[in-house]
Amino acid sequence: MKNTNYLILISLFLLSCKNTIQYNDPIPKHDTLKIESIKVGETRIINIWTPPMYNIGNESFPVLYMPDGGIKEDFPHIANTLAKLIKQKAIQPIILVGIENTVRGRDLTGYSKIKEDEQYCPLTDGAKNFRSFITQELIPAINSKYRTSNKKGIIGESLAGLFVMETCMQHPEIFDFYIAIDPSLWWNDHYLVKNADKLLRKFPDKKIKLWFAGSSLEHHKYSIAQYTNQLAKILKTNTPNQLQWKYSYEPKEKHNTIFRATKVKALLWALNKS
């Protein structure tokens, strides 16, 4: 049984370097934007969902950015979830910006010195260019076309969760809140966890929120929960003054179920003041 679970987990990681699995979620009304990116050297498709009250009045809204944000990826899923929570007045209205994948494994992983990691994703630090695309091209484009407030966050799962965590720990000033669901912290010999104390000491004097989750614990190198659990322990003893964080260990969930199982509580916690 352990070998079977291991093979399943590895297959999920191999798939995670490609585009995500398609679900039959209803596609909400949305805008589509094409950006000719210099930073990643290609055309990127961006999907934008605005809350129902966007067209009423002149209010500005916070923005949630999302890798894996294609129409055949997680954009419909999260847009529909936001719409439901906003209708229930459970969260403040927010704009969703989904970034459609091209080469997922390249964009969402930073540098790795571990040659073995190359069998899953490139070792080229594509995340550096992808992050530059978001900060220098995408965010300015969204701010120029939509009524946005200064508050912005990012959400991602698996490799996208790794990108969220790497951004939070190495470039925390970019976003105000971070949601990382089952982030692939094993990447590069779990560099982010091994260096967490050093990275946390460099946090800016800025209010930042971090919500992250880990699925069922498997006892081998590519188990995610062992590293999310370790990071939670580190944060308990070494939390930057302005960082508010919450960890949700989900032992009953698998890597391919945890996103949908935890999305609501993650959004409720990240988007509310309490």
VEXVEX-234555 format. One record per residue (C-alpha): residue number from 1; residue in three letters; x, y, z. Coordinates in Angstrom, 3 decimals. Layout:
REM VEXVEX-234555
    i   aa         X         Y         Z
  NUM  ALA         X         Y         Z
...
//
This chain:
REM VEXVEX-234555
    i   aa         X         Y         Z
    1  MET     0.000     0.000     0.000
    2  LYS     2.852     2.409     0.834
    3  ASN     4.459     1.795    -2.566
    4  THR     1.115     2.402    -4.275
    5  ASN     0.637     5.695    -2.429
    6  TYR     4.184     6.717    -3.315
    7  LEU     3.611     6.064    -7.034
    8  ILE     0.357     8.008    -6.923
    9  LEU     2.086    10.957    -5.267
   10  ILE     4.921    10.971    -7.801
   11  SER     2.439    10.850   -10.678
   12  LEU     0.651    13.859    -9.187
   13  PHE     3.937    15.773    -9.026
   14  LEU     4.688    14.895   -12.642
   15  LEU     1.246    16.143   -13.647
   16  SER     1.725    19.255   -11.530
   17  CYS     4.572    20.359   -13.792
   18  LYS     2.061    20.380   -16.638
   19  ASN    -1.258    22.155   -16.809
   20  THR    -3.768    21.283   -14.139
   21  ILE    -6.672    18.860   -14.447
   22  GLN    -9.857    20.224   -15.998
   23  TYR   -13.070    20.182   -13.961
   24  ASN   -16.600    20.875   -15.152
   25  ASP   -17.056    24.089   -13.201
   26  PRO   -19.485    26.638   -14.675
   27  ILE   -17.538    29.395   -16.418
   28  PRO   -18.532    32.762   -14.950
   29  LYS   -18.802    35.953   -16.943
   30  HIS   -15.336    37.454   -17.128
   31  ASP   -12.890    39.545   -19.136
   32  THR    -9.880    38.204   -21.016
   33  LEU    -6.690    40.156   -21.506
   34  LYS    -3.619    39.340   -23.609
   35  ILE    -0.248    40.661   -22.463
   36  GLU     2.812    40.534   -24.716
   37  SER     5.323    39.883   -21.977
   38  ILE     8.944    40.884   -22.236
   39  LYS     9.754    39.255   -18.891
   40  VAL     8.717    35.730   -19.937
   41  GLY     9.075    36.273   -23.679
   42  GLU     5.599    35.173   -24.751
   43  THR     1.955    36.138   -24.920
   44  ARG     0.096    35.491   -21.664
   45  ILE    -3.653    35.043   -21.347
   46  ILE    -5.215    36.664   -18.283
   47  ASN    -8.767    36.078   -17.050
   48  ILE   -10.393    38.735   -14.861
   49  TRP   -13.527    38.269   -12.785
   50  THR   -15.082    41.272   -11.093
   51  PRO   -17.678    41.099    -8.302
   52  PRO   -21.309    41.952    -9.185
   53  MET   -21.125    45.341    -7.488
   54  TYR   -18.104    46.406    -9.569
   55  ASN   -20.330    48.097   -12.158
   56  ILE   -22.254    49.996    -9.483
   57  GLY   -20.539    53.128    -8.243
   58  ASN   -16.862    54.051    -8.254
   59  GLU   -15.536    51.893    -5.436
   60  SER   -12.061    50.358    -5.730
   61  PHE   -11.524    46.703    -4.900
   62  PRO    -8.670    44.492    -3.663
   63  VAL    -7.255    41.946    -6.087
   64  LEU    -6.531    38.230    -5.738
   65  TYR    -3.939    36.958    -8.227
   66  MET    -3.852    33.288    -9.130
   67  PRO    -1.450    31.099   -11.100
   68  ASP    -3.280    28.108   -12.612
   69  GLY    -5.829    30.725   -13.645
   70  GLY    -6.912    29.427   -17.037
   71  ILE   -10.520    28.726   -17.983
   72  LYS    -9.630    25.015   -18.129
   73  GLU    -7.752    25.311   -14.841
   74  ASP    -8.840    26.744   -11.479
   75  PHE   -10.182    30.134   -12.541
   76  PRO   -13.882    29.111   -12.752
   77  HIS   -13.603    27.169    -9.508
   78  ILE   -12.242    30.068    -7.465
   79  ALA   -14.343    32.751    -9.190
   80  ASN   -17.535    30.831    -8.364
   81  THR   -16.375    30.363    -4.777
   82  LEU   -15.685    34.077    -4.384
   83  ALA   -19.061    34.942    -5.894
   84  LYS   -20.826    32.699    -3.382
   85  LEU   -18.921    34.066    -0.382
   86  ILE   -19.505    37.663    -1.485
   87  LYS   -23.224    37.001    -1.949
   88  GLN   -23.305    35.602     1.595
   89  LYS   -21.462    38.729     2.805
   90  ALA   -18.853    36.396     4.250
   91  ILE   -15.974    38.255     2.580
   92  GLN   -15.406    41.681     1.125
   93  PRO   -15.865    42.031    -2.658
   94  ILE   -12.649    41.315    -4.533
   95  ILE   -11.372    41.075    -8.107
   96  LEU    -9.881    37.764    -9.263
   97  VAL    -7.038    37.745   -11.802
   98  GLY    -6.200    34.317   -13.202
   99  ILE    -2.964    33.678   -15.095
  100  GLU    -3.339    30.909   -17.671
  101  ASN    -0.449    28.452   -17.763
  102  THR     1.931    27.958   -20.661
  103  VAL     4.898    26.032   -19.235
  104  ARG     3.727    25.499   -15.659
  105  GLY     6.767    23.746   -14.204
  106  ARG     9.102    26.392   -15.586
  107  ASP     7.140    29.366   -14.256
  108  LEU     6.343    28.112   -10.770
  109  THR     9.695    26.751    -9.601
  110  GLY    12.763    28.632    -8.489
  111  TYR    16.356    27.470    -8.778
  112  SER    17.220    23.968    -7.571
  113  LYS    20.663    22.521    -6.999
  114  ILE    19.181    19.004    -6.826
  115  LYS    19.714    17.263   -10.149
  116  GLU    16.989    14.753    -9.315
  117  ASP    14.409    17.543    -9.274
  118  GLU    14.916    17.970   -13.020
  119  GLN    12.867    14.846   -13.717
  120  TYR     9.830    16.777   -12.435
  121  CYS    10.394    20.401   -13.470
  122  PRO    13.133    22.556   -15.051
  123  LEU    15.909    23.832   -12.780
  124  THR    16.098    27.204   -14.519
  125  ASP    14.574    29.511   -11.855
  126  GLY    11.704    30.358   -14.151
  127  ALA     9.860    31.668   -11.097
  128  LYS    12.146    34.710   -11.109
  129  ASN    10.975    35.757   -14.589
  130  PHE     7.372    34.827   -13.853
  131  ARG     7.418    36.937   -10.695
  132  SER     8.846    39.855   -12.676
  133  PHE     6.037    39.419   -15.188
  134  ILE     3.471    39.638   -12.387
  135  THR     4.996    42.622   -10.594
  136  GLN     6.250    44.681   -13.530
  137  GLU     3.747    43.885   -16.285
  138  LEU     0.572    42.233   -14.997
  139  ILE    -0.141    44.256   -11.838
  140  PRO     0.384    47.616   -13.595
  141  ALA    -1.888    46.460   -16.448
  142  ILE    -4.656    45.446   -14.026
  143  ASN    -4.302    48.659   -12.034
  144  SER    -4.620    50.728   -15.220
  145  LYS    -7.724    48.921   -16.510
  146  TYR    -9.656    48.277   -13.274
  147  ARG   -10.528    50.152   -10.112
  148  THR    -8.151    48.473    -7.712
  149  SER    -7.276    49.289    -4.132
  150  ASN    -3.786    48.924    -2.682
  151  LYS    -4.605    45.534    -1.150
  152  LYS    -3.628    42.459    -3.145
  153  GLY    -2.947    38.786    -2.523
  154  ILE    -2.061    35.544    -4.261
  155  ILE    -3.382    31.992    -4.033
  156  GLY    -1.914    28.728    -5.311
  157  GLU    -1.811    24.970    -4.777
  158  SER     0.990    22.402    -5.254
  159  LEU     3.658    24.002    -7.487
  160  ALA     1.649    27.223    -7.499
  161  GLY     1.658    26.935    -3.702
  162  LEU     5.448    26.647    -3.836
  163  PHE     5.537    29.837    -5.908
  164  VAL     3.297    31.543    -3.338
  165  MET     5.529    30.432    -0.460
  166  GLU     8.738    31.395    -2.250
  167  THR     7.292    34.832    -2.982
  168  CYS     6.124    35.246     0.614
  169  MET     9.427    34.208     2.157
  170  GLN    11.828    35.823    -0.303
  171  HIS     9.805    38.813    -1.558
  172  PRO     7.145    39.347     1.129
  173  GLU     6.633    43.018     0.258
  174  ILE     4.879    42.182    -3.044
  175  PHE     1.511    41.056    -1.628
  176  ASP    -0.535    41.747     1.480
  177  PHE    -1.832    38.194     1.871
  178  TYR    -0.701    34.773     0.723
  179  ILE    -2.614    31.480     0.445
  180  ALA    -0.518    28.355    -0.233
  181  ILE    -2.365    25.027    -0.323
  182  ASP    -0.187    21.898    -0.147
  183  PRO     2.865    23.809    -1.435
  184  SER     5.611    21.643    -2.926
  185  LEU     8.157    22.598    -0.265
  186  TRP    10.283    19.522    -1.024
  187  TRP    11.699    21.451    -4.017
  188  ASN    15.457    22.148    -3.917
  189  ASP    16.015    19.951    -0.854
  190  HIS    13.248    21.843     1.049
  191  TYR    15.282    25.047     0.797
  192  LEU    12.542    27.367     2.042
  193  VAL    12.046    25.347     5.224
  194  LYS    15.775    24.824     5.881
  195  ASN    16.368    28.563     5.525
  196  ALA    13.123    29.755     7.099
  197  ASP    14.723    31.320    10.190
  198  LYS    17.084    33.413     8.080
  199  LEU    14.367    34.434     5.624
  200  LEU    11.905    35.360     8.359
  201  ARG    14.436    37.695     9.958
  202  LYS    14.410    39.760     6.753
  203  PHE    10.650    40.364     6.719
  204  PRO     9.646    43.997     6.196
  205  ASP     7.803    46.072     8.778
  206  LYS     4.519    45.530     6.970
  207  LYS     1.290    43.764     7.902
  208  ILE     1.234    40.470     5.986
  209  LYS    -1.089    37.478     6.257
  210  LEU    -0.081    33.898     5.387
  211  TRP    -2.438    30.907     5.300
  212  PHE    -1.037    27.525     4.311
  213  ALA    -2.141    23.911     4.475
  214  GLY    -0.676    20.416     4.201
  215  SER    -2.431    17.199     3.160
  216  SER    -2.004    13.641     4.478
  217  LEU     1.496    12.764     5.669
  218  GLU     3.469    10.198     3.666
  219  HIS     6.861     9.129     4.976
  220  HIS     9.181     9.679     2.040
  221  LYS    11.167    12.464     0.405
  222  TYR     8.288    13.991    -1.540
  223  SER     5.824    14.191     1.327
  224  ILE     4.600    17.761     1.541
  225  ALA     3.090    17.678     5.029
  226  GLN     6.394    16.914     6.739
  227  TYR     7.700    20.242     5.469
  228  THR     4.539    22.280     6.073
  229  ASN     4.479    20.862     9.612
  230  GLN     8.125    21.841    10.106
  231  LEU     7.481    25.338     8.829
  232  ALA     4.547    25.756    11.229
  233  LYS     6.827    24.788    14.138
  234  ILE     9.403    27.344    13.026
  235  LEU     6.782    30.075    12.741
  236  LYS     5.570    29.371    16.282
  237  THR     8.954    30.379    17.667
  238  ASN    10.130    32.870    15.052
  239  THR     7.254    34.964    13.738
  240  PRO     8.005    38.438    12.362
  241  ASN     6.124    41.095    14.344
  242  GLN     3.839    42.094    11.485
  243  LEU     3.172    38.606    10.111
  244  GLN    -0.177    37.016    10.923
  245  TRP    -0.253    33.353     9.937
  246  LYS    -2.379    30.245    10.170
  247  TYR    -1.549    26.645     9.322
  248  SER    -4.163    24.000     8.565
  249  TYR    -2.951    20.391     8.658
  250  GLU    -5.443    18.241     6.742
  251  PRO    -4.545    14.565     7.337
  252  LYS    -7.809    13.335     5.794
  253  GLU    -7.143    15.077     2.487
  254  LYS    -4.957    13.993    -0.430
  255  HIS    -2.855    16.187    -2.665
  256  ASN    -5.574    16.169    -5.330
  257  THR    -8.465    16.946    -2.942
  258  ILE    -7.099    19.512    -0.499
  259  PHE    -7.587    22.631    -2.653
  260  ARG   -11.339    22.247    -2.906
  261  ALA   -11.606    21.006     0.668
  262  THR    -9.863    24.038     2.207
  263  LYS   -10.586    26.895    -0.213
  264  VAL   -13.446    28.432     1.785
  265  LYS   -11.735    28.558     5.170
  266  ALA    -8.559    29.869     3.543
  267  LEU   -10.410    32.723     1.840
  268  LEU   -12.484    33.512     4.929
  269  TRP    -9.384    33.801     7.085
  270  ALA    -7.275    35.727     4.574
  271  LEU    -9.936    38.218     3.515
  272  ASN   -11.437    39.095     6.882
  273  LYS    -9.934    41.435     9.447
  274  SER   -10.536    39.229    12.484
//
